[in-house]
Amino acid sequence: MITIPPIQSFNKIRTKLIPEVTKSWKIGQVLNATAESNVNANGRLFLRVGRDILETKTPIALKAGDQLKLLVKSLGETTVLKILTTDDSPNAAAQSLKGFIARQQDLAQLLQLNRNIFDNSLVPKILKQQLIELNQILPTAEQATQAKTLKKIIQNSGVFLESRLYRQQTEQYNALTLDIKSQLLKISAQLQNIVPELTAKPQLTTLNNIQSETGTLVQQFIKAELNPVQFTALLTNQLSNKQIELILQALNLSEITLLPKELLASFTPLLNHIQQHARPRQLLDNLSSLLKTMGLLQELKTDVDGALAKITSQQLTTLTREADSLLYLLCDLIIKDEDENHLIQLRLQQENSTKEQNDSNWSVTLNFNFKELGPVEARLHLTGNDISTVFRAERETTADNISNQIELLDTAFRNIGFDSINLDITQGSITQPRDLPENVHILDEIA
């Protein structure tokens, strides 16, 4: 038997260093790739990206020919690419986003409710303290004008909370106490501890449902199967504010005719039960106070959930971006100014650049509506050391005021190193910024 030795190839496989291959890549870019070989989880994988074949390590098993989308997480000597699985794809993010659209609310609405909460003696002190802490971490107008402080304000807006937890920063505890979303989650958890019955159930609408559900709750309360706190919490959760007001009037005046027809049959036994109680006045006052308190707590829970939904929708919106239209940041900033809170909507994205341009183009949009100024939009376009800023105000007086102060902004830009500065002010109507991508709809229909 003759053994033929293997013939060595005279054509060496040409390899490239990762930094050379990835010079044209950008963090946040989505790459299309193909697996060139079969590999088990945590094995070495050959990937084809364009004309290049890269060797990397994969956390999941793949087969030759599998098509992948890779998100560029970091560049340099160690390049990190994240496999966009079904759950992480832009389409999945858009689908998840729909669940938060209807519930989202601005944080400013929650802050307006605080005064009523503090005046109510039945609201637990720990909840009031958490609301105080939330208000304390909001920046003042003076702080927002300082560059370093403004950076921290954006970092604490809530949209970076999960990335902080993922990185497990050494200053994690102190950082989280200043994060808006972290504080909102604490308040939400505290509300659940205080009154577990305050859930996000839909309010009753049909006559039969209202009569059936409220009648069951009344009977459970009469039989002592529900305590007053549980009873009033469940009522507040299922009925409208107007219906609760009518119940309060009927209880305080002991007048059945004040009840609407959908509540008359179910609440008549409750009024009879109160009249037969050993201390009817005390029971009436207790139920009335609890109904008012539960109404405030339900409103607080709705506002907290809405603010959390707004932040989450902003986080998900950035995940729906396409490779040629990168939206990097979308967040709300709440600025304290004496007794008022001002909302500033911030949007940061990278603009498309031509091949002839060496510098990246960035766009920053600020929308705000201060009482003294009315609606204002500021658009900043940055290319290298060049900056162009356009202010648009709905009020003519506001446009004039900005024009009179524009030299201050020009000087500030020059002091921080911008070479070419172009500033402009216009007056006219402002279209509210669209937070959602064009491909996200609350209701999808096929005609």
N, C-alpha and C positions, 0 to 999 in steps of 0.2 A: 504494500500500500504506500502510495506517495502522498506526503502531506504538503499541500501548497500553502506557503505562508501568505498572510494578508498583504495586499499591495497598498502601500501608503500613498495617500493623495499628495500630488505636487501643488495643488491649489489650496492654500491655507484659507480658512474661514476668516474673513475680515470682520473685525469687531470694532465697536466704537464705545468710547466712554459715555456713560449716561449724561453727564453735563453737556457734552457736545450735541447729543441727539436732542436734548430737551431745551436748547437755547430758544427755540421758537414757541415753546409752550408757555402758558400763563396759568397762575394759580386760579382755580375755579373753572378752567376750561374742561369741556367734556370731549373725550377722545373715543373714536370708534376703533375697536381692536378685534383680532381674531386669534383664538387659541391654536397654536401650531402643533400641539401634542396632547396626548392624554396625560392627566396628572391627578394624583390623589390630593386630599386636603393637606395643606402645609408642605406640599411638594414644590419642586422647581419647575417653572413653566416658561415656555417660549411663546412670546406674544408678537404678532405682526401688527405694527401701528404704521400705516402708510407704507413706505418702502423699507422701513427699518424693522428688524427683529430684535426684541429685547428679552433678556432672561430675568425673571423675577420670581418671587415666592408668592403663592396664592393660598388664602385661608380656606378655599372651598375646592371640591373636586370638579374638574372640567374635562371635556372631551375635545379632541381635535376638530376644528371647524366651528366651535361655539363662538357666537358673536357677542361681544361685550361692549358696554359703555363704561369708560373709566373717567373718574373725576380727579383732576390734578389737585392734590391736597398740599404738597410742598415740593420745592425744587432745590437744587444744589447737589452736593456730593451724595446725599441720600434723598432720592426722589420717591415720594409716596403717592401712589395711585389708589383710589378707592373704587372698587367694583360697585357700580350702581345696580343693585339687585332690583327685583320687582317692587319692593317696598320703598326703595330710594329713588326710583325714576321720577323725572319731572311730571309724568302723567299721574303717578300715584300721589305725589305731593299735591297736585291740583285736585284730585279726588278727595283727599283728606281735608284740603282747604275749604271745600264746600260745607263741611260740618261746622265751621266756625264763622262763616260769613254772616248769617242771620243774627247771631248772638253778640257780635262784637260791639263794644261801646268805648267811647273815649274815657280815659281816667278822670278827666275834669268833672264828669257827671257824678262819679263816686265821691269826689272831694266835696262837692256841694251838699251832699247828704250828711256829712260828718256832724254838722252843728245839731241837727235833730237827734242824732244818735247820742251825743254828749248830754243833751238835756233830759234824756230818758233815764230815770233812776233804776229801771229794771234791767237795763243792758249791762252785762257783766263788766267789771273794771278791766279785766285782762283784754277784752275786745277793744275797749276804749283806748287802752294803752297801745295796742297794736296799730290802731288808726292814727294815734299821735305820732308814733314812730314812722309810719308811712309818710305823713305830712312833713316830718322833720328832715327826711332824706331828699326832699324835693329841693332843687337849687333855686337861688334867688336870681333876679335879673342881673345883679352885679357879678355874681359868680359865673354866669353864662357868657359874659364878655371876655373872660380870661381863657386863652387857648388851652392850657394844660387842664384847667378845671372842666372846660367844655368837653374835652376828650373823655374824662372820667364820667361826665354826665351821660354821654352817649353809651359808654361801656355799661353803665348801670341802668339803662333804659329797659332792660328785661330781655332783649333779643339775644344776648350773649350768655344767658344763665347756664344753659346746658353745656355749652363749650367750656365754660369755667369748671363745671362739675367734672367734665370729662378729663380736663387737664389736671384736676386735683391740685390746684394752686396751694402753695404753702400758706398764703394769706387768705385761704378759702373762707374762713369764718367771718373775718372782717369784711371781705368783699361781698359776701352774700347778704350781710345786714344792710348794705347800701343798694342792693339790687331791687328794682321795682317789682319784677315778677316774683322774686323770692318772698318779698313781703306780702304780696297779694295771695300767694299760695298759703302762707301762714294764716292769714285772715280767713281764707276759705276753709282751712282745716279747723280753725277755732269755731267758726260758725257751725260746722258739722258736729263738733263735740258738744256745743251748747244745745243745739236743737237738731238732732238727727233727722227729724221729720221734714225739715226744710230742704226738700229735694227739688230737682228741676223737672217736675211733672207738668204736663200741659194743663192749663186751666180748663175746667168743665165749660162746655158751651151749649149742649142740647138740653132741653127741658127735662127729659127723662133721666139723663145722666146726673144732672144737678140734684133732682129730687131723690134719686136712688142713693147717690154717694153721701150727700149731706144728711139724709135720713139715717143712714147707717152710722155715721159719725156721732150724731146726736144720741142715738140709742146706746152706743158704746160708752159715751160719756155718762149718761144717766145710770147705766149699770156699773159704773166705776171701772170699766175696762180701759178707759183712757183718762189720764189725769188732765187737769186744766191746760197745762203747757202743751201736751201732745194734741189735745183737742183743738186749741186755737191755732197751733202751728199747721195742722193739717187743713183746717178751714182756710187759712190765709194762703196756703199753697195752691188750693183748688178753686178759689173764688176770686173774682175781680175786685179791685179797690172800691168800686162803686157799691158792689154787693156787701162788702165788709162794712162800709159806712152806714148802709141801711140797717144792717144787723146791730151795729152799735147804737143807733138811734132807737131801735125797737127795744133793746135791752135797757137802756138808760131811762126810757119813758114807760117801759112795760106795756107797750102798745103793739099788739099783733098786726094791726092794719098797716103799720109802716113797712112791713116786710113785703118784698116783691112776690108775685104769685109763684115763682119757681122755688121760693124758700118757705112759703107760708105753711105748707103741710108738714114739712120736716122740722121747723123751728117752733111750732105751736107746742109740742110736747116739752121742748126745752124751757119755754117760758112758764109752763105749768109746773115743771119740776123745780124751777127757781122759786116760785111763789110758795111751794110747799116745803122749802128748805128751812132748817132751823134758823139760819141767818141769811135771809134772802138778799139784803142790801150788801152784805159783805161779799157774797158770791157774785152778785151783779158787778160790783166794782172790780173784783178780781178778774172776771172774764173780760170786762171792758178794757182794763189796763193791759192784759195779756194780748188781746186782739190788736191794740195799737202798737205794742212792742213787737209782736210777731210780724206786723205789717212793715215796720221799719227794718227788721232783720231780713225779711224776705226781699225787700227792695235793695238792701245792702248786698245780699247774696247775688241778686240779679246783676247789680252793677259790678261786683267783684268778678263774677263769671264772665261778664261782658268785656271787662278790661283785660282779663286773661285771654279771652278768645281773640281780642284785637291784637295782642302781642304775638300769640301763636300764629295767627293768620299772616302777620308780617314776617315771621320766621319761615313759614311754609311758602310764602310768595317768592322769596329769594331762591328757594329750591326748584321752582318751576322755570327758572331762566333757561334760555338756550345758549349755546356756545357763542353765537354771534351777537347776543344781546344780553350782556351780563349785568344783572341787578345785584349789587353787593350788599346794600343796606337800605332798610326801610324801617323807620321807627318814629315814635312820638316823643317829644320832649315837653314836660310840664314845667313851666317857670313860674315861681312865686313872685308877685309884685304887690307888696303891701297886703291888702285883703283879697286880692284877686289871683286867679291861676290862669296862665296863658298857655295855650296849646300851640306847639310848633311842630309841623310835620316835615320830616327830613327824608330825602331820597337821594341816594348815591349810586351812580352806575357808570360803567365804562362805555364810552361811545365807540362806534366803529372807526377804525383808522385805515388810511390807505397805505399801500406798500411803501410809498415815498416818505411817509411820516415815521420818524425814528422815535418820537415821544408818544406815550399813551395819552389819549384824550379822556377826560373825566368830566362828568356833569353832576352838579349838586343843586338840588331844588329845595327851597324852603317855602312853606306856606304857613301863614299865620293870620289871625283875625283879632287883633287887639281892639278893645272898645274905643280907644282914642284914635286909632288909625283906620279901622275897617279892614276888609280883605286886602292882603298884600302877598305877592309872590316874588321871590328872588331866585334867579337862575344864574348859576356860576358855571363857566366852562373853563377848564384848565388844560393847557397843553405845555408841558415843560415848565418854563418860567413865565409863560404868558397866561393872563387871566382876563376873561371877559364877563362882566356882570350886568344883568338887565333886571331892573326893578319894575314891577307892574302893580299899580295901586288903583282900586276902584274909585276912591275919592280924589277929587282934584286937589284938595288942600293937602292930603297926604303926599301926593306926588310932588307938590311944591315944597313941602317940608323936607322930603328926602333929597330933592335937588339942591336945597340950600345947605345940606350937610354932607353932600357927596365928596367934597374935598377931603374930609376927615378919613373917609374910606380909602381914597386914593393914596393918601399919606401912609395909612396903615399898611396897605399892600406893598408899597415901596420899601417900608421899613423891614418887612419880613422877606424881601428878596425877589419880588416879581419885577421883571424887566419891562414887559409890555402890558399896559393896563388899559382896558377899554370899559368905560362905565356909561350906562344909559338908563333913563327913567321914562316910562310911558304911563299913560292913564287910560283905563278901560276896564271892562268886565273881566272877571277871572273865573276860569273853569276849575272846579274843585279837582284836585289830583285823584287819579284812579289808582287805588291801592292794589287792585287785582289784575292779573294778566288778562289779556284779551281772550284767552281760551278757557277761562274759568267762568261758569255761569251757575246761578243758583238753580235754575231749571233748564234742563236740556230737552228739547222737543224735536220730533221728526214729523214734519208736516206731511 
